[in-house]
Amino acid sequence: MDLRPRCYDKVEGLLKNGVDIPNPLTIDVGDEVDIGRISGKGVKIYPGCRIYGERTVISAGSKIGYEGPVTIDNCQLGYNVELKGGFFTRSVFLEKANMGLGAQVREGCILEEEANGAHCVGIKHTILFPFVTLGSLINFCDCLMAGGTSRKDHSEVGSSYIHFNFTPDGDKTTASLIGDVPRGVMLNQPAIFLGGQGGMVGPVRMGYGNVVAANSVLRSDYVEDNKLIIGKTYSGKTISFTPRSYPGIRRIVENNITYIANLMALEEWYVNVRKNFFEAQEFGPLVFAGALDKLGLAKKERLKRLQVLAEKASVSGGDEAAGRNELYERFEEIEGLFASQVEDGVAERCRNEFLSVLDAGKGNYISVIQGLSVESSAKGVQWLQRTVDVFCERVKTILPSFNIFCE
């Protein structure tokens, strides 16, 4: 009797290609997996792992399942990634990103270089810039977080932290921007610290260098930099709940538009800057395509959630009726705006000036970006911030009575 698993031909192919599989009979590889997209250079797959998905990519030096079984489904892994235990689907992990035992990384996540999480971390539609660290026992879905300059100076989320991303009305227009894209991609901003046993009620915007005390639950924006924030403790009470009242809808919509505009700026950065760095790597174009796909998923998710809010918030009368109905009636125009590329003379000029001094693709990405002069980095920030501002300004023209102001 042949006791080899049905996928043994693929496992055997991986072994022939140089993949280190200590116990080949314990792993499962889907029929759809292209083993030519799994590097034989230093990749190690520990017992009990499952590799699925026709778009799965595993680059050199990656380690899968050291702390416990891992399931990978249509993920793209860059160099030296470590997924130590858990479930990972439709997400991208760039060089030296790692996640600990019990992770659940669902669709739409991007963990950039050296971003990492400890044990039992759950994320979905989450983007972590280089070095960002998530502690243990964390739920951090629908966030973009930046800040920090190295593994010794990194933005961090303390253990047992929750990003509250689901409202009593059943909405998820709650994505939080912790840092931002224009300054964050330059990898020169002060780290942000969110203290453990705390939480954030999205959508929240936060500046760089902020330190949030442990056990704080944030319900407001903190866009200034370098502040110590101690969350307010609310006294217990019972009040009437009116479904779909949306008293803070202007802030909710503004923060969502700002978040989507930052995604557009990040896409600009990937297409114009990061692409050349990917092209110099084994499987780099495939990993790059995966990152763009996840940015597309993120934008689609945020627009979908905003559309649901627009439909539910439309009203027949009242002080906010004009703005709320305008959001619903003109939502297709907003959707169309974010389906297009930015066309703005100032942004294009700043982009071209920045790219003219950038040695894209020559050397290590982090070293190149951190090696830019202050003036060059400022030009890059100006380009990307102008990209964000243009989208916000154009939404403001679509919703004149809604009084949206993105800063």
Contacts in CASP RR format, 6 or more apart in sequence:
PFRMAT RR
TARGET T0000
AUTHOR 0000-0000-0000
METHOD contacts of the structure
MODEL  1
MDLRPRCYDKVEGLLKNGVDIPNPLTIDVGDEVDIGRISGKGVKIYPGCR
IYGERTVISAGSKIGYEGPVTIDNCQLGYNVELKGGFFTRSVFLEKANMG
LGAQVREGCILEEEANGAHCVGIKHTILFPFVTLGSLINFCDCLMAGGTS
RKDHSEVGSSYIHFNFTPDGDKTTASLIGDVPRGVMLNQPAIFLGGQGGM
VGPVRMGYGNVVAANSVLRSDYVEDNKLIIGKTYSGKTISFTPRSYPGIR
RIVENNITYIANLMALEEWYVNVRKNFFEAQEFGPLVFAGALDKLGLAKK
ERLKRLQVLAEKASVSGGDEAAGRNELYERFEEIEGLFASQVEDGVAERC
RNEFLSVLDAGKGNYISVIQGLSVESSAKGVQWLQRTVDVFCERVKTILP
SFNIFCE
3 25 0 8 1.000
4 25 0 8 1.000
5 11 0 8 1.000
5 25 0 8 1.000
5 28 0 8 1.000
7 27 0 8 1.000
7 28 0 8 1.000
7 29 0 8 1.000
7 30 0 8 1.000
7 31 0 8 1.000
8 24 0 8 1.000
8 25 0 8 1.000
10 29 0 8 1.000
10 30 0 8 1.000
10 31 0 8 1.000
10 33 0 8 1.000
10 35 0 8 1.000
11 21 0 8 1.000
11 24 0 8 1.000
11 27 0 8 1.000
11 29 0 8 1.000
12 24 0 8 1.000
13 35 0 8 1.000
14 21 0 8 1.000
14 29 0 8 1.000
14 35 0 8 1.000
14 38 0 8 1.000
14 40 0 8 1.000
14 45 0 8 1.000
15 21 0 8 1.000
15 24 0 8 1.000
17 35 0 8 1.000
17 36 0 8 1.000
17 38 0 8 1.000
17 39 0 8 1.000
17 40 0 8 1.000
18 40 0 8 1.000
18 41 0 8 1.000
18 42 0 8 1.000
18 43 0 8 1.000
19 38 0 8 1.000
19 39 0 8 1.000
19 40 0 8 1.000
19 42 0 8 1.000
19 43 0 8 1.000
19 44 0 8 1.000
19 45 0 8 1.000
20 42 0 8 1.000
20 43 0 8 1.000
20 44 0 8 1.000
20 45 0 8 1.000
21 27 0 8 1.000
21 44 0 8 1.000
21 45 0 8 1.000
22 44 0 8 1.000
22 46 0 8 1.000
22 47 0 8 1.000
23 46 0 8 1.000
23 47 0 8 1.000
23 48 0 8 1.000
26 47 0 8 1.000
26 48 0 8 1.000
26 49 0 8 1.000
27 45 0 8 1.000
27 47 0 8 1.000
27 48 0 8 1.000
27 49 0 8 1.000
27 50 0 8 1.000
27 51 0 8 1.000
28 48 0 8 1.000
28 49 0 8 1.000
28 50 0 8 1.000
28 51 0 8 1.000
28 52 0 8 1.000
29 35 0 8 1.000
29 50 0 8 1.000
29 51 0 8 1.000
29 52 0 8 1.000
30 50 0 8 1.000
30 51 0 8 1.000
30 52 0 8 1.000
30 53 0 8 1.000
32 52 0 8 1.000
32 53 0 8 1.000
32 54 0 8 1.000
33 51 0 8 1.000
33 52 0 8 1.000
33 53 0 8 1.000
33 54 0 8 1.000
33 56 0 8 1.000
34 54 0 8 1.000
34 56 0 8 1.000
37 56 0 8 1.000
37 57 0 8 1.000
37 58 0 8 1.000
37 283 0 8 1.000
37 286 0 8 1.000
38 51 0 8 1.000
38 56 0 8 1.000
38 57 0 8 1.000
38 58 0 8 1.000
39 58 0 8 1.000
39 59 0 8 1.000
39 60 0 8 1.000
39 61 0 8 1.000
39 62 0 8 1.000
39 282 0 8 1.000
39 283 0 8 1.000
40 60 0 8 1.000
41 60 0 8 1.000
41 61 0 8 1.000
41 282 0 8 1.000
42 60 0 8 1.000
42 61 0 8 1.000
42 62 0 8 1.000
43 58 0 8 1.000
43 59 0 8 1.000
43 60 0 8 1.000
43 61 0 8 1.000
43 62 0 8 1.000
43 63 0 8 1.000
43 64 0 8 1.000
44 61 0 8 1.000
44 62 0 8 1.000
44 63 0 8 1.000
44 64 0 8 1.000
45 51 0 8 1.000
45 64 0 8 1.000
45 65 0 8 1.000
46 63 0 8 1.000
46 64 0 8 1.000
46 65 0 8 1.000
46 66 0 8 1.000
46 68 0 8 1.000
46 70 0 8 1.000
47 69 0 8 1.000
48 65 0 8 1.000
48 68 0 8 1.000
48 69 0 8 1.000
48 70 0 8 1.000
49 64 0 8 1.000
49 65 0 8 1.000
49 69 0 8 1.000
49 70 0 8 1.000
49 71 0 8 1.000
49 72 0 8 1.000
50 69 0 8 1.000
50 70 0 8 1.000
50 71 0 8 1.000
50 72 0 8 1.000
51 58 0 8 1.000
51 64 0 8 1.000
51 72 0 8 1.000
52 71 0 8 1.000
52 72 0 8 1.000
52 73 0 8 1.000
52 74 0 8 1.000
53 73 0 8 1.000
53 74 0 8 1.000
54 74 0 8 1.000
55 74 0 8 1.000
55 76 0 8 1.000
55 286 0 8 1.000
55 290 0 8 1.000
56 72 0 8 1.000
56 73 0 8 1.000
56 74 0 8 1.000
56 75 0 8 1.000
56 76 0 8 1.000
57 75 0 8 1.000
57 76 0 8 1.000
57 77 0 8 1.000
57 78 0 8 1.000
57 283 0 8 1.000
57 286 0 8 1.000
57 287 0 8 1.000
58 64 0 8 1.000
58 72 0 8 1.000
58 77 0 8 1.000
58 78 0 8 1.000
58 81 0 8 1.000
59 77 0 8 1.000
59 78 0 8 1.000
59 79 0 8 1.000
59 80 0 8 1.000
59 81 0 8 1.000
59 281 0 8 1.000
59 282 0 8 1.000
59 283 0 8 1.000
59 284 0 8 1.000
59 287 0 8 1.000
60 79 0 8 1.000
60 80 0 8 1.000
60 282 0 8 1.000
61 79 0 8 1.000
61 80 0 8 1.000
61 81 0 8 1.000
62 77 0 8 1.000
62 78 0 8 1.000
62 79 0 8 1.000
62 80 0 8 1.000
62 81 0 8 1.000
62 82 0 8 1.000
62 83 0 8 1.000
63 81 0 8 1.000
63 82 0 8 1.000
63 83 0 8 1.000
63 84 0 8 1.000
64 70 0 8 1.000
64 72 0 8 1.000
64 82 0 8 1.000
64 83 0 8 1.000
65 83 0 8 1.000
65 84 0 8 1.000
65 85 0 8 1.000
66 82 0 8 1.000
66 84 0 8 1.000
66 85 0 8 1.000
67 84 0 8 1.000
67 85 0 8 1.000
67 100 0 8 1.000
67 101 0 8 1.000
67 119 0 8 1.000
68 84 0 8 1.000
68 85 0 8 1.000
68 86 0 8 1.000
68 101 0 8 1.000
69 85 0 8 1.000
69 86 0 8 1.000
70 83 0 8 1.000
70 84 0 8 1.000
70 85 0 8 1.000
70 86 0 8 1.000
70 87 0 8 1.000
70 88 0 8 1.000
71 86 0 8 1.000
71 87 0 8 1.000
71 88 0 8 1.000
71 89 0 8 1.000
72 83 0 8 1.000
72 88 0 8 1.000
72 89 0 8 1.000
73 87 0 8 1.000
73 88 0 8 1.000
73 89 0 8 1.000
73 90 0 8 1.000
74 89 0 8 1.000
74 90 0 8 1.000
75 88 0 8 1.000
75 89 0 8 1.000
75 90 0 8 1.000
75 91 0 8 1.000
75 92 0 8 1.000
75 93 0 8 1.000
76 92 0 8 1.000
76 93 0 8 1.000
76 283 0 8 1.000
76 286 0 8 1.000
76 287 0 8 1.000
76 289 0 8 1.000
76 290 0 8 1.000
76 291 0 8 1.000
77 83 0 8 1.000
77 92 0 8 1.000
77 93 0 8 1.000
77 287 0 8 1.000
78 93 0 8 1.000
78 94 0 8 1.000
78 95 0 8 1.000
78 97 0 8 1.000
78 281 0 8 1.000
78 283 0 8 1.000
78 284 0 8 1.000
78 287 0 8 1.000
79 95 0 8 1.000
79 96 0 8 1.000
79 281 0 8 1.000
79 282 0 8 1.000
80 95 0 8 1.000
80 96 0 8 1.000
81 93 0 8 1.000
81 94 0 8 1.000
81 95 0 8 1.000
81 96 0 8 1.000
81 97 0 8 1.000
81 98 0 8 1.000
82 96 0 8 1.000
82 97 0 8 1.000
82 98 0 8 1.000
82 99 0 8 1.000
82 100 0 8 1.000
83 93 0 8 1.000
83 98 0 8 1.000
83 99 0 8 1.000
83 100 0 8 1.000
83 103 0 8 1.000
84 98 0 8 1.000
84 99 0 8 1.000
84 100 0 8 1.000
84 101 0 8 1.000
84 103 0 8 1.000
85 99 0 8 1.000
85 100 0 8 1.000
85 101 0 8 1.000
85 102 0 8 1.000
85 103 0 8 1.000
86 99 0 8 1.000
86 100 0 8 1.000
86 101 0 8 1.000
86 102 0 8 1.000
86 103 0 8 1.000
86 104 0 8 1.000
87 102 0 8 1.000
87 103 0 8 1.000
87 104 0 8 1.000
87 105 0 8 1.000
87 106 0 8 1.000
88 99 0 8 1.000
88 103 0 8 1.000
88 105 0 8 1.000
89 105 0 8 1.000
89 106 0 8 1.000
89 107 0 8 1.000
90 106 0 8 1.000
90 107 0 8 1.000
90 108 0 8 1.000
90 294 0 8 1.000
90 297 0 8 1.000
91 105 0 8 1.000
91 106 0 8 1.000
91 107 0 8 1.000
91 108 0 8 1.000
91 109 0 8 1.000
91 110 0 8 1.000
91 111 0 8 1.000
91 294 0 8 1.000
92 109 0 8 1.000
92 110 0 8 1.000
92 111 0 8 1.000
92 287 0 8 1.000
92 290 0 8 1.000
92 291 0 8 1.000
92 294 0 8 1.000
93 99 0 8 1.000
93 111 0 8 1.000
94 110 0 8 1.000
94 111 0 8 1.000
94 112 0 8 1.000
94 113 0 8 1.000
94 115 0 8 1.000
94 287 0 8 1.000
94 291 0 8 1.000
95 113 0 8 1.000
95 114 0 8 1.000
96 113 0 8 1.000
96 114 0 8 1.000
97 111 0 8 1.000
97 112 0 8 1.000
97 113 0 8 1.000
97 114 0 8 1.000
97 115 0 8 1.000
97 116 0 8 1.000
98 116 0 8 1.000
98 117 0 8 1.000
99 105 0 8 1.000
99 111 0 8 1.000
99 116 0 8 1.000
99 117 0 8 1.000
99 121 0 8 1.000
100 116 0 8 1.000
100 117 0 8 1.000
100 118 0 8 1.000
100 119 0 8 1.000
100 121 0 8 1.000
101 119 0 8 1.000
101 120 0 8 1.000
102 119 0 8 1.000
102 120 0 8 1.000
102 121 0 8 1.000
103 117 0 8 1.000
103 119 0 8 1.000
103 120 0 8 1.000
103 121 0 8 1.000
103 122 0 8 1.000
104 121 0 8 1.000
104 122 0 8 1.000
104 123 0 8 1.000
105 111 0 8 1.000
105 121 0 8 1.000
105 122 0 8 1.000
105 123 0 8 1.000
105 124 0 8 1.000
106 122 0 8 1.000
106 123 0 8 1.000
106 124 0 8 1.000
106 125 0 8 1.000
106 141 0 8 1.000
107 124 0 8 1.000
107 125 0 8 1.000
107 294 0 8 1.000
107 297 0 8 1.000
108 124 0 8 1.000
108 125 0 8 1.000
108 126 0 8 1.000
108 294 0 8 1.000
108 297 0 8 1.000
108 298 0 8 1.000
108 301 0 8 1.000
109 123 0 8 1.000
109 124 0 8 1.000
109 125 0 8 1.000
109 126 0 8 1.000
109 127 0 8 1.000
109 128 0 8 1.000
109 294 0 8 1.000
110 126 0 8 1.000
110 127 0 8 1.000
110 128 0 8 1.000
110 291 0 8 1.000
110 294 0 8 1.000
110 295 0 8 1.000
111 128 0 8 1.000
112 127 0 8 1.000
112 128 0 8 1.000
112 129 0 8 1.000
112 130 0 8 1.000
112 132 0 8 1.000
113 130 0 8 1.000
113 131 0 8 1.000
113 365 0 8 1.000
113 366 0 8 1.000
114 130 0 8 1.000
114 131 0 8 1.000
114 151 0 8 1.000
115 128 0 8 1.000
115 129 0 8 1.000
115 130 0 8 1.000
115 131 0 8 1.000
115 132 0 8 1.000
115 133 0 8 1.000
116 132 0 8 1.000
116 133 0 8 1.000
116 134 0 8 1.000
117 133 0 8 1.000
117 134 0 8 1.000
117 135 0 8 1.000
117 138 0 8 1.000
118 134 0 8 1.000
118 135 0 8 1.000
118 136 0 8 1.000
118 138 0 8 1.000
118 159 0 8 1.000
119 136 0 8 1.000
119 137 0 8 1.000
120 136 0 8 1.000
120 137 0 8 1.000
120 138 0 8 1.000
121 134 0 8 1.000
121 135 0 8 1.000
121 136 0 8 1.000
121 137 0 8 1.000
121 138 0 8 1.000
121 140 0 8 1.000
122 138 0 8 1.000
122 139 0 8 1.000
122 140 0 8 1.000
122 141 0 8 1.000
123 134 0 8 1.000
123 139 0 8 1.000
123 140 0 8 1.000
123 141 0 8 1.000
123 143 0 8 1.000
124 141 0 8 1.000
124 142 0 8 1.000
125 141 0 8 1.000
125 142 0 8 1.000
125 175 0 8 1.000
125 297 0 8 1.000
125 298 0 8 1.000
125 301 0 8 1.000
126 140 0 8 1.000
126 141 0 8 1.000
126 142 0 8 1.000
126 143 0 8 1.000
126 144 0 8 1.000
126 145 0 8 1.000
127 143 0 8 1.000
127 144 0 8 1.000
127 145 0 8 1.000
127 266 0 8 1.000
127 298 0 8 1.000
128 134 0 8 1.000
128 145 0 8 1.000
129 144 0 8 1.000
129 145 0 8 1.000
129 146 0 8 1.000
129 147 0 8 1.000
129 155 0 8 1.000
129 184 0 8 1.000
129 185 0 8 1.000
129 187 0 8 1.000
130 187 0 8 1.000
130 366 0 8 1.000
131 147 0 8 1.000
131 148 0 8 1.000
131 149 0 8 1.000
131 150 0 8 1.000
131 151 0 8 1.000
131 153 0 8 1.000
131 154 0 8 1.000
131 155 0 8 1.000
132 145 0 8 1.000
132 146 0 8 1.000
132 147 0 8 1.000
132 148 0 8 1.000
132 154 0 8 1.000
132 155 0 8 1.000
132 156 0 8 1.000
132 157 0 8 1.000
133 154 0 8 1.000
133 155 0 8 1.000
133 156 0 8 1.000
133 157 0 8 1.000
134 140 0 8 1.000
134 156 0 8 1.000
134 157 0 8 1.000
134 158 0 8 1.000
134 161 0 8 1.000
135 156 0 8 1.000
135 157 0 8 1.000
135 158 0 8 1.000
135 159 0 8 1.000
135 161 0 8 1.000
136 159 0 8 1.000
136 160 0 8 1.000
137 159 0 8 1.000
137 160 0 8 1.000
138 157 0 8 1.000
138 158 0 8 1.000
138 159 0 8 1.000
138 160 0 8 1.000
138 161 0 8 1.000
138 162 0 8 1.000
139 161 0 8 1.000
139 162 0 8 1.000
139 163 0 8 1.000
140 157 0 8 1.000
140 161 0 8 1.000
140 162 0 8 1.000
140 163 0 8 1.000
141 163 0 8 1.000
141 165 0 8 1.000
142 163 0 8 1.000
142 165 0 8 1.000
142 172 0 8 1.000
142 174 0 8 1.000
142 175 0 8 1.000
142 176 0 8 1.000
142 202 0 8 1.000
143 163 0 8 1.000
143 175 0 8 1.000
143 176 0 8 1.000
143 177 0 8 1.000
143 178 0 8 1.000
144 175 0 8 1.000
144 176 0 8 1.000
144 177 0 8 1.000
144 178 0 8 1.000
144 179 0 8 1.000
144 181 0 8 1.000
144 259 0 8 1.000
144 262 0 8 1.000
144 263 0 8 1.000
145 155 0 8 1.000
145 157 0 8 1.000
145 178 0 8 1.000
145 179 0 8 1.000
145 192 0 8 1.000
146 155 0 8 1.000
146 178 0 8 1.000
146 179 0 8 1.000
146 180 0 8 1.000
146 181 0 8 1.000
146 183 0 8 1.000
146 184 0 8 1.000
146 185 0 8 1.000
146 189 0 8 1.000
146 192 0 8 1.000
146 208 0 8 1.000
147 154 0 8 1.000
147 155 0 8 1.000
147 179 0 8 1.000
147 184 0 8 1.000
147 187 0 8 1.000
147 189 0 8 1.000
147 190 0 8 1.000
147 191 0 8 1.000
147 192 0 8 1.000
147 208 0 8 1.000
147 209 0 8 1.000
148 154 0 8 1.000
148 155 0 8 1.000
148 187 0 8 1.000
148 189 0 8 1.000
148 190 0 8 1.000
148 191 0 8 1.000
148 192 0 8 1.000
149 187 0 8 1.000
149 188 0 8 1.000
149 189 0 8 1.000
149 191 0 8 1.000
149 370 0 8 1.000
153 191 0 8 1.000
154 191 0 8 1.000
155 178 0 8 1.000
155 191 0 8 1.000
155 192 0 8 1.000
155 193 0 8 1.000
156 191 0 8 1.000
156 192 0 8 1.000
156 193 0 8 1.000
156 194 0 8 1.000
157 194 0 8 1.000
157 195 0 8 1.000
157 196 0 8 1.000
158 193 0 8 1.000
158 194 0 8 1.000
158 195 0 8 1.000
158 196 0 8 1.000
158 198 0 8 1.000
158 214 0 8 1.000
159 196 0 8 1.000
159 197 0 8 1.000
160 196 0 8 1.000
160 197 0 8 1.000
160 198 0 8 1.000
161 194 0 8 1.000
161 195 0 8 1.000
161 196 0 8 1.000
161 197 0 8 1.000
161 198 0 8 1.000
161 199 0 8 1.000
161 200 0 8 1.000
162 198 0 8 1.000
162 199 0 8 1.000
162 200 0 8 1.000
163 174 0 8 1.000
163 176 0 8 1.000
163 199 0 8 1.000
163 200 0 8 1.000
163 202 0 8 1.000
164 174 0 8 1.000
164 199 0 8 1.000
164 200 0 8 1.000
164 201 0 8 1.000
164 202 0 8 1.000
165 172 0 8 1.000
165 174 0 8 1.000
165 175 0 8 1.000
165 202 0 8 1.000
166 172 0 8 1.000
166 174 0 8 1.000
167 173 0 8 1.000
167 174 0 8 1.000
168 241 0 8 1.000
168 243 0 8 1.000
169 243 0 8 1.000
169 244 0 8 1.000
169 246 0 8 1.000
169 312 0 8 1.000
171 305 0 8 1.000
171 308 0 8 1.000
171 309 0 8 1.000
171 312 0 8 1.000
172 305 0 8 1.000
172 308 0 8 1.000
173 203 0 8 1.000
173 252 0 8 1.000
173 253 0 8 1.000
173 256 0 8 1.000
173 302 0 8 1.000
173 305 0 8 1.000
173 306 0 8 1.000
173 308 0 8 1.000
173 309 0 8 1.000
174 201 0 8 1.000
174 202 0 8 1.000
174 203 0 8 1.000
174 305 0 8 1.000
175 202 0 8 1.000
175 203 0 8 1.000
175 255 0 8 1.000
175 256 0 8 1.000
175 259 0 8 1.000
175 302 0 8 1.000
175 305 0 8 1.000
176 200 0 8 1.000
176 202 0 8 1.000
176 203 0 8 1.000
176 204 0 8 1.000
176 205 0 8 1.000
176 206 0 8 1.000
176 255 0 8 1.000
176 259 0 8 1.000
177 203 0 8 1.000
177 204 0 8 1.000
177 205 0 8 1.000
177 206 0 8 1.000
177 255 0 8 1.000
177 258 0 8 1.000
177 259 0 8 1.000
177 262 0 8 1.000
178 192 0 8 1.000
178 194 0 8 1.000
178 204 0 8 1.000
178 205 0 8 1.000
178 206 0 8 1.000
178 207 0 8 1.000
179 189 0 8 1.000
179 192 0 8 1.000
179 205 0 8 1.000
179 206 0 8 1.000
179 207 0 8 1.000
179 208 0 8 1.000
180 207 0 8 1.000
180 262 0 8 1.000
180 388 0 8 1.000
181 262 0 8 1.000
181 263 0 8 1.000
181 265 0 8 1.000
181 266 0 8 1.000
181 269 0 8 1.000
181 384 0 8 1.000
181 388 0 8 1.000
182 262 0 8 1.000
182 265 0 8 1.000
182 380 0 8 1.000
182 381 0 8 1.000
182 383 0 8 1.000
182 384 0 8 1.000
182 385 0 8 1.000
182 387 0 8 1.000
182 388 0 8 1.000
183 189 0 8 1.000
183 208 0 8 1.000
183 381 0 8 1.000
183 385 0 8 1.000
184 208 0 8 1.000
185 266 0 8 1.000
185 269 0 8 1.000
185 273 0 8 1.000
185 369 0 8 1.000
185 384 0 8 1.000
186 369 0 8 1.000
186 372 0 8 1.000
186 377 0 8 1.000
186 380 0 8 1.000
186 381 0 8 1.000
187 366 0 8 1.000
187 369 0 8 1.000
187 370 0 8 1.000
188 370 0 8 1.000
188 377 0 8 1.000
189 208 0 8 1.000
189 209 0 8 1.000
190 208 0 8 1.000
190 209 0 8 1.000
190 225 0 8 1.000
190 226 0 8 1.000
191 208 0 8 1.000
191 209 0 8 1.000
192 206 0 8 1.000
192 207 0 8 1.000
192 208 0 8 1.000
192 209 0 8 1.000
192 210 0 8 1.000
192 211 0 8 1.000
193 209 0 8 1.000
193 210 0 8 1.000
193 211 0 8 1.000
193 212 0 8 1.000
194 200 0 8 1.000
194 212 0 8 1.000
195 211 0 8 1.000
195 212 0 8 1.000
195 213 0 8 1.000
195 214 0 8 1.000
195 215 0 8 1.000
195 216 0 8 1.000
196 214 0 8 1.000
196 215 0 8 1.000
197 214 0 8 1.000
197 215 0 8 1.000
198 212 0 8 1.000
198 214 0 8 1.000
198 215 0 8 1.000
198 216 0 8 1.000
198 217 0 8 1.000
199 216 0 8 1.000
199 217 0 8 1.000
199 218 0 8 1.000
200 217 0 8 1.000
200 218 0 8 1.000
201 217 0 8 1.000
201 218 0 8 1.000
201 219 0 8 1.000
202 255 0 8 1.000
203 251 0 8 1.000
203 252 0 8 1.000
203 255 0 8 1.000
203 256 0 8 1.000
203 259 0 8 1.000
204 218 0 8 1.000
204 219 0 8 1.000
204 220 0 8 1.000
204 221 0 8 1.000
204 222 0 8 1.000
204 255 0 8 1.000
205 221 0 8 1.000
205 222 0 8 1.000
205 223 0 8 1.000
205 255 0 8 1.000
205 258 0 8 1.000
206 218 0 8 1.000
206 221 0 8 1.000
206 222 0 8 1.000
206 223 0 8 1.000
207 222 0 8 1.000
207 223 0 8 1.000
207 224 0 8 1.000
207 225 0 8 1.000
208 225 0 8 1.000
208 226 0 8 1.000
209 225 0 8 1.000
209 226 0 8 1.000
209 227 0 8 1.000
210 222 0 8 1.000
210 224 0 8 1.000
210 225 0 8 1.000
210 226 0 8 1.000
210 227 0 8 1.000
210 228 0 8 1.000
210 229 0 8 1.000
211 227 0 8 1.000
211 228 0 8 1.000
211 229 0 8 1.000
212 218 0 8 1.000
212 229 0 8 1.000
212 230 0 8 1.000
212 231 0 8 1.000
213 228 0 8 1.000
213 229 0 8 1.000
213 230 0 8 1.000
213 231 0 8 1.000
216 229 0 8 1.000
216 230 0 8 1.000
216 231 0 8 1.000
217 231 0 8 1.000
218 229 0 8 1.000
218 231 0 8 1.000
219 232 0 8 1.000
221 251 0 8 1.000
221 255 0 8 1.000
222 229 0 8 1.000
223 407 0 8 1.000
244 312 0 8 1.000
244 313 0 8 1.000
246 252 0 8 1.000
246 309 0 8 1.000
246 313 0 8 1.000
246 320 0 8 1.000
246 324 0 8 1.000
249 309 0 8 1.000
249 313 0 8 1.000
249 320 0 8 1.000
249 324 0 8 1.000
250 402 0 8 1.000
250 403 0 8 1.000
250 404 0 8 1.000
252 309 0 8 1.000
253 306 0 8 1.000
253 309 0 8 1.000
253 327 0 8 1.000
253 399 0 8 1.000
253 402 0 8 1.000
253 404 0 8 1.000
254 404 0 8 1.000
254 405 0 8 1.000
254 406 0 8 1.000
256 302 0 8 1.000
256 305 0 8 1.000
256 306 0 8 1.000
257 334 0 8 1.000
257 391 0 8 1.000
257 392 0 8 1.000
257 395 0 8 1.000
257 404 0 8 1.000
257 406 0 8 1.000
258 388 0 8 1.000
258 392 0 8 1.000
258 406 0 8 1.000
259 302 0 8 1.000
260 299 0 8 1.000
260 302 0 8 1.000
260 303 0 8 1.000
260 306 0 8 1.000
260 338 0 8 1.000
260 391 0 8 1.000
261 387 0 8 1.000
261 388 0 8 1.000
261 389 0 8 1.000
261 391 0 8 1.000
261 392 0 8 1.000
261 406 0 8 1.000
262 388 0 8 1.000
263 295 0 8 1.000
263 296 0 8 1.000
263 298 0 8 1.000
263 299 0 8 1.000
263 302 0 8 1.000
264 299 0 8 1.000
264 338 0 8 1.000
264 342 0 8 1.000
264 387 0 8 1.000
264 388 0 8 1.000
264 391 0 8 1.000
265 384 0 8 1.000
265 385 0 8 1.000
265 387 0 8 1.000
265 388 0 8 1.000
266 295 0 8 1.000
267 292 0 8 1.000
267 295 0 8 1.000
267 296 0 8 1.000
267 299 0 8 1.000
268 342 0 8 1.000
268 351 0 8 1.000
268 383 0 8 1.000
268 384 0 8 1.000
268 387 0 8 1.000
269 384 0 8 1.000
270 288 0 8 1.000
270 291 0 8 1.000
270 292 0 8 1.000
270 295 0 8 1.000
271 292 0 8 1.000
272 351 0 8 1.000
272 355 0 8 1.000
273 355 0 8 1.000
273 358 0 8 1.000
273 360 0 8 1.000
274 288 0 8 1.000
274 291 0 8 1.000
274 365 0 8 1.000
275 288 0 8 1.000
275 360 0 8 1.000
276 360 0 8 1.000
276 361 0 8 1.000
277 360 0 8 1.000
277 361 0 8 1.000
277 363 0 8 1.000
277 365 0 8 1.000
277 368 0 8 1.000
278 284 0 8 1.000
278 285 0 8 1.000
278 287 0 8 1.000
278 288 0 8 1.000
278 291 0 8 1.000
279 285 0 8 1.000
279 288 0 8 1.000
279 361 0 8 1.000
280 361 0 8 1.000
280 363 0 8 1.000
281 287 0 8 1.000
299 338 0 8 1.000
303 334 0 8 1.000
303 335 0 8 1.000
303 338 0 8 1.000
306 331 0 8 1.000
306 334 0 8 1.000
307 331 0 8 1.000
307 335 0 8 1.000
309 327 0 8 1.000
310 327 0 8 1.000
310 328 0 8 1.000
310 331 0 8 1.000
311 328 0 8 1.000
313 324 0 8 1.000
313 327 0 8 1.000
313 328 0 8 1.000
314 324 0 8 1.000
314 325 0 8 1.000
314 327 0 8 1.000
314 328 0 8 1.000
314 329 0 8 1.000
315 321 0 8 1.000
315 324 0 8 1.000
315 325 0 8 1.000
322 401 0 8 1.000
322 402 0 8 1.000
323 399 0 8 1.000
323 401 0 8 1.000
323 402 0 8 1.000
323 403 0 8 1.000
324 402 0 8 1.000
326 399 0 8 1.000
326 400 0 8 1.000
326 401 0 8 1.000
326 402 0 8 1.000
327 399 0 8 1.000
327 402 0 8 1.000
330 398 0 8 1.000
330 399 0 8 1.000
333 398 0 8 1.000
334 395 0 8 1.000
334 398 0 8 1.000
334 399 0 8 1.000
337 391 0 8 1.000
337 394 0 8 1.000
337 395 0 8 1.000
337 398 0 8 1.000
338 391 0 8 1.000
342 387 0 8 1.000
342 390 0 8 1.000
342 391 0 8 1.000
344 386 0 8 1.000
344 387 0 8 1.000
344 390 0 8 1.000
346 386 0 8 1.000
347 383 0 8 1.000
347 386 0 8 1.000
347 387 0 8 1.000
347 390 0 8 1.000
350 379 0 8 1.000
350 380 0 8 1.000
350 382 0 8 1.000
350 383 0 8 1.000
350 386 0 8 1.000
351 380 0 8 1.000
351 383 0 8 1.000
353 379 0 8 1.000
353 383 0 8 1.000
354 376 0 8 1.000
354 379 0 8 1.000
354 380 0 8 1.000
354 383 0 8 1.000
357 372 0 8 1.000
357 373 0 8 1.000
357 376 0 8 1.000
357 379 0 8 1.000
358 368 0 8 1.000
358 372 0 8 1.000
358 376 0 8 1.000
359 368 0 8 1.000
360 368 0 8 1.000
361 368 0 8 1.000
362 368 0 8 1.000
388 406 0 8 1.000
389 406 0 8 1.000
392 404 0 8 1.000
392 406 0 8 1.000
393 406 0 8 1.000
395 404 0 8 1.000
395 406 0 8 1.000
396 404 0 8 1.000
396 405 0 8 1.000
396 406 0 8 1.000
END
